Amino acid sequence: MWLIYDVMMYLFVIGIRISTLWNHKSRLWIKSRKNWTSTIRQLPKKSDYRIWFHVSSLGEFEQARPVIEKIKQVMPSTEIILSFFSPSGYEIKRDYSFASVCYLPADIPGNAVKWLKVIQPDLAVFVKYDLWPGYLKALAEMKIPAMLISAHWIPGKKWSSWANPLTTNMLKNFKIIFLQQAEDFDLFTRMGFQNIQVAGDTRIDRCINLPKEVKSRIPLELIRYGMVDVVAGSTWPDDEGILIDAIKTLGYKAIIAPHDISKSNIDRLMNSLGNSAIKLSQLSPNTDQPSVIIVDNIGQLSVLYALGKTAYIGGGFGKGIHNSLEAMAHARPIVFGPHYHTFPEAVKMVELGGARAVNSKDELISAFKELAINGKAEQSGMICFNYIKEHSGATAIVTDYILKSIPYLA
């Protein structure tokens, strides 16, 4: 089985190399991992207790972030190594001040042992689902304790990391696995896990503070622009196709923050909206009031949701929706496409009436019209906000466990 896995990983890397011919992210992935041993040897020399956090991309970083920052607040001398798998996460957070940030080398034979010998972690923390058997095996062999936070089991998902026998057996040797929701506990127990505890989603604790950051993070030009009917975040072309039609039909004012902010994609969006749109970077006090503002930078979406009466979450017509918790933290009702079932908060919001799932332009228009009824948006928004309040606290549980695991605090 290990031989099969190793062959698959070599083929995986070869596939990424081939895709560099047309894919920018693939080029970044390969380029960033060249001479990676030399790169990590430039990390600060270990002088104190060191924790290695690994995340897949930006979403998982937001789950690790409150834990990292709480640890650094309580024990500033604790050293944090933060590794990313995805270029999109790394490129945005490469200068994160609370950790030394780097890429995780591909999980081919020998890399995991080299990695661990150089960074010398006292504890390894994985987030949600990005689990690599070679690294887990090396951690076990070198007797370095490992834990998993914000874990979420997705029943029936064929290519889940839990379904890989190489991973499943080693996860049972984890120091502890903190689950996002109580419903997952029975599933893990039936699989033979005894090292499990329900803590919740640590990302919620980051989101719950977002309303306090609105005044300091939103550009003054947008404050002058005022409230809009909808803020659409992390949208893809399939979202934008129905969204733009709905906005035009209803005569809505909107802010759209696309997932891809490349010049070509921003230009495509601008062309589809015509003279009714302007880029956020071009907005000024002298600008005529546009119908739509296109966000052409990264890092502001989490507070921009405060400016909308309703939030549209992108990704639901593709692999799955993006972060809906940020909009929920501002007490905004949420709308998204049909692919949301792997996100427990989205499933719950549809059940309770805080969210609307749509399959077409007509359904999106109907959802917007329903939420425009007097008091309906506010009622749905409070359902979302109450979920955030009731499910906060995971960071305290996880951080307390980690700090008590540090030898000099025991």
N, C-alpha and C positions, 0 to 999 in steps of 0.2 A: 504493500500500500504506500509506503514511503517512497519507493522508487517511482510509482505512478505519479504521486504528488510532485516530486522533484522534476520529472519530465514535463508535467503540466506547467510548472512555474517557469521553466526555461522557455517553453512555447509561449507563455504569457508575455515574457519580456521581449521575445522575438517579435511577437505581434505588435507590441507597443512601438518597437523600433521601426517596423514597416509603416505603421500609421503616422510616423513623424513626417512622412512625405506630404501629408495634407492636414494634419491635426496639430494645432499650436500647443495644446495641453500635453500631448505626447512628447513633443520636442522639449518642453520644459521638464517633463518627468525624467527623460533620459539625460538631458544636460545636467540637471541638478544632482544626479546620482553618480556622475563621473568623479573619480578620485574621492569617493565618499569617506574612505578611511582617513585620508589626509584632512578632510573637512572636519570630521568629528574630533580629530586629535587637537584641533585648534580651540575646542571648547575649554572653558575654565577648568583648571586642575581641581580635582575633588578635594574639598577641605572639610566638609561636614556631611550630615545625613543627606542623601540624594534620592529623589523620587523621579522615576521616568514615567511620564504620561504619554500615551499614544492615542491619537485621534485620526479618523479618516479624513475629514474635511472641516469646513467652517461650522456646520451644524453640530457636529460632535465636539468641536472646540468650545462652543457655547455651553455644552454640558460639563466640560472639564473646567472651564474658566472660574465659576464661583468657588469650586473646591480649591483650585490652585491659589486663588487670591486670599481665601480664608486661611489657608495653611501659611502663606507668607505673612499675613497679618499677625497671626498668633506666634509663629516661629520664623522670623525673618531670615535666620541663618540657614534654613532648609533650602537645599539646592534643587531646582526643578529643571529637568530636561524634557522638552515637549517635541514630539515627532509627529509629522503629518505624512499621510500617504498621498493625498491629492495636491497638485500644484495650486489649485484655486484657493485652498485654505492656507497653504504655506505663504503664498505671495502676499496675501492680505495681512497675515499675522507674523511675518518674519521678524518684525521689530518689537514684538510683545515684550513689555518690560519686566514681567514677572518670571520669565523663563528663558533658557537658552533654546532657541528654536532651530530645528533641522528636519530634513527629510528622512523617512525610514527606508533603508536599503531594501531592495527586492528580496523576498524570502526564498532565495536559492541556497543550496548547501554551503555552509561555512560562514555565511554573512551574519547570522544571528549570534554565533559565538564571538566573532570579531567585534560586533557591535557592543555586546554586553561587557567584554573585557576592557573596552575603551571607556565606555560611559560609567561603568561600575555602579549600577543602581542598587540601593538597599531595598527598594520596593518598586514594583511595576504596576501601573494602573492603566487598564484598558477601558475604553468608553463605548458603550452600546453594542457594537457588533463587529468592529474591524479586528478580527482575530486571525493571526497567522501561525499555523501549526509549528513551523520551524522555530519561531521565536518562543512559543510556549514550551516546546521541548527543551530548548537551551536554558530557559529560566528554571525548569524543573531539575535539569541535570546539574546546574550550578547552584541549586538550592536558594534561589532568589524568590522571595514570596511575591505572588501576583494577585491582583484583585480586579474585578469588573464592576463598573458603576453604570447606572442608568440602563441596565440591560432590559431588552424587550424581546420576548419570544413571539414569533409570528407563525401561528399554526398553518401548516400546509405550504409554506414557502419552500420550493424545491432546492434552491441554492443558498439556503441559510447556513451561516457558519456553525450553528448548533448541529446541523444535520451531517456534518463531516465527522466521521468516527475518530479521526486523528485529533480533532479539536474537542469533541465531546468528552472523551476520556480524560484529557488533560484539564478541562474545565472543572472536573470533579475534584481536582487537586488544588484549585485556587484557594487562597486564604479565605476569601469570601466573595460572593456575587450579590450585589445590590440590585434588586429588580425595580422596574418602574411602577408596576401595578400588581395589586393583590391577586388578580386573576391568573397571573403568570406563575404564582407560587405552586399551585397544584400541578401544573404541567411539568415544572422542573422536578417536583417531588416524585412524580410518576416515572421520570427518567432516571431516578436514583440519586439526584443531587441532595446533599445534606448541608452544604455550605452556602445556603441562600437566606436572604432577608429582604423584606420589602422596605424600600426607602422612598421611592418616588423618582421623579425626573428632576435632576439638579438644575436643568435649564430654566425651570419655572422660577427658581430663586433669583436668577439673573434678570428674568423678564419682569418680575414683580416691582423692581425698582425703576423701570423705564419711565413711568410718568414723572418722576422727579427730575429726569434729565432733559425733558422737552425744551424748557426755556433756554438752557445752555447749549443745546446741540442743534436746534433748528435754525437755519439761516434767517436773518431778519427780513429778507425779501419775501420769504414764504409766510412769515408771521403777518406781514402786510397783506399778502394775497388772501389770507383768511381761510375759513373752512371750505372744504370741497365735498362733493357728494360721495366720491369713492376714492380710496387710495388702493392701488393695485400693486402688490409686491412680488418680486421674483417671478415675473411673467415670462412665458415662452411664446413663440409665434402662434401655437395652437390656442393659447389663452387669449392672446391679443386679437386674433381674428374675430372672436365673438364679442370680446370686451369693447373693442372700438366701435363695432356696429351698435352695441347696446348704449354706449355713451352718446353716440350721434343721434340715435332714435329718441332717447330721453332728454337730450339737451343738457347732459350732466357736465359739471366741472369735475376734473379728475387729476390725480397725480399718478403716473405710471412709472414704476421702478423695475425695469427689465432685468432678468437674470444675467443677460449678456450685455455688457456696456461697451463693447467694441464699437469703433466708429462706424463700421459697416452696418451693424445692427441698429444703432441709434439713428443713423440716416434712413434706414428702412422704415423705422417707426415714424419718424418725422414726415416722410413722404406719404405714408398711409393716412396721416392726420391732416396734412396740408397746412394752411395758414392758421389753423386753430391751435397749433401746438408751439411750444418753445422749450428749449433745453433749460434745465435748472441752472447750469453754469452761465447762461445768458440772461437770466432774470435780473432785473434791476428796478429801482424805484421809478424810473422813467418808462418802463415797459408797459405797453397796453395790456390789459387784463386778458390773458389767453384762456381758452377753454380747457386745455390740457398742458400739464407740465411733465416733461420727460426727465427723469432723474438720470443723469449721465455720470454719476460717481458712486462710490461704494462706502458704506458705513453709516448712512443716515436713516435707512428704511425703518429701523426698529422704533424710532421716535416719530417718523413722518405719519405713522398710522394714527397719531393723535389728531391730525388735521382732517381726517375723513369721517363722514357720518357712517360709512360702511367700509369694510375692508374686503378686498378680493385677494385670495392667496393663489399664486401661480403654481404650476406643475401638475395640476390635477388631470390634465389631458395627456400627460406623459407618464413617467415612471412613478410619480407620486407628488403630493403637495409639499411645499416648503414650510418653513416655520410659521405656524399659526398662533403660537403662544404670544408672540410679540404684539400682535393686534389685539388679542384677548386681554392682555395686560392693560390696555387703554380703554377697556370696556366697549369695544367695538364689535358689532355682529360680523360674522365672517361668511364669505361665499367662496366656493371652490369647485373644481371639476370633479369627475366621478371617481378618480383614483386616490382615495383618502383612507382606505380601510386599514392600512398598516400603522396608522397614527392614532393611538388610543384617545388623545384629547379631541381629535376631529370626530371620531366615531361618537364619542359621548356628547359633543356639542350638537351633532345632527339629531341624536335621540332626544335631547332636552330642548331643542329649539334655538340654540345660540348660533347655529350654523345652517347654511343651505347648500346642498350639493346639486349641481346643475349639469346637464348633458348637452345643452345646445344654447344658441343665442336666445331663442324664445324663452327658455327656462330661466336664463340669466336675467332677461328683462322682467319676467314675472317676479323673480326673487327681489330685484331692486325695487319694483313697484310695491311689493308687500312691505318691505322694510321702510318705505317712505310714508306709510300710513302713520298717522300721529301716534307717537309713543312706542311703536313697534321696534324701531331700531334700538331705542334706549333699553327696552325690556330684554331684547336678545343680547345686547351688549353686557348687561348686568349678569346674565346667565354665564357668559364667558368669563367675566371678571371674578365672579364667585367661585368658579372652578379653579382659577389661578390661586385665589386665597386659600381655598380648602386643601389644595395639593402642594402647597409650599412646605419647605422644611427639610427636603432631602439633603441639601448641602450640609446642614448641621449634623445630621446622622452620619453621613459619609466622612466628613472632616473629623468629627470626634473619634471615629474608629481609626482613621489613619494616624492622628496625633497620638492616640493611646498605643499605637503599634510602634512608634518611634522609641528605640531603646532608652534614650536618655530622658524620656518623659514618662516611661512606664512606672 
